[in-house]
Every structure is written in structure tokens, then in C-alpha cells.
Amino acid sequence: MSSDIEKIKKRIIFRSSHRGSKEMDILISSFTGSIIDKLNFNQLKSLDKLVNFDDEDLIKIKHNLKKSVNSVDNEIFEFFFKYKIKF
């Protein structure tokens, strides 16, 4: 299980910083870095789904224009929605 957790973490970290736009790279990688070590395996699977949404959907989620995402755990969704980036 430990190797599964490390694999999914590496995949999430890579995807969160290779989004296609610099702004989303910064936002998603910062968010991911702030919570990834605090999550259990099921939460990591939900985070993996979240980081694979396209940028437009993530912006809508962040700005509360999209209310629900069926495939993502509500807890992860709330963490992202409430996250404030720190520079």
C-alpha cells in the first residue's frame, strides 16, 4: 500500500504542476503541496481526480460557479474551494 500511495502522490504532484497555464500550475501545485501529506489513500484518489479536471472547470469550482463535482470527494472539493494561495 505504501508504494501505491507514493505512486499516486508522484502522479498528483506532476499533474498539478503541468497544467498548461502558469497561473493554474501555481494555484494547483500550491494547493496540492499544502494538503497532499495529510490525506489518506481514498482522499488522494479524489485529489487525483480533481487535478485532472480541465482548467476551466477548476476555475468555475474555485469561484463557486460550479456547485458540484460528482466524482470528487466533497471534503477535497471543500479544501480546494476554501484554499487561499500564499505568496
MOPE-V496026 format. One record per residue. N is the residue number from 1. RES is the residue in one small letter. OMEGA is omega as a letter, one per 40 degrees, with the letter a starting at -180 (NA if undefined). Layout:
{{N/RES/OMEGA} {N/RES/OMEGA}}
This chain:
{{1/m/a} {2/s/i} {3/s/i} {4/d/i} {5/i/i} {6/e/i} {7/k/a} {8/i/i} {9/k/i} {10/k/i} {11/r/i} {12/i/a} {13/i/i} {14/f/a} {15/r/a} {16/s/a} {17/s/i} {18/h/a} {19/r/a} {20/g/i} {21/s/a} {22/k/a} {23/e/a} {24/m/i} {25/d/a} {26/i/a} {27/l/a} {28/i/i} {29/s/i} {30/s/i} {31/f/a} {32/t/i} {33/g/a} {34/s/a} {35/i/a} {36/i/a} {37/d/a} {38/k/a} {39/l/i} {40/n/a} {41/f/a} {42/n/i} {43/q/i} {44/l/i} {45/k/i} {46/s/i} {47/l/i} {48/d/i} {49/k/a} {50/l/a} {51/v/i} {52/n/i} {53/f/i} {54/d/a} {55/d/a} {56/e/i} {57/d/i} {58/l/i} {59/i/i} {60/k/i} {61/i/a} {62/k/a} {63/h/i} {64/n/i} {65/l/i} {66/k/a} {67/k/a} {68/s/i} {69/v/a} {70/n/a} {71/s/a} {72/v/i} {73/d/a} {74/n/a} {75/e/i} {76/i/i} {77/f/i} {78/e/i} {79/f/a} {80/f/a} {81/f/a} {82/k/a} {83/y/i} {84/k/a} {85/i/i} {86/k/i} {87/f/NA}}
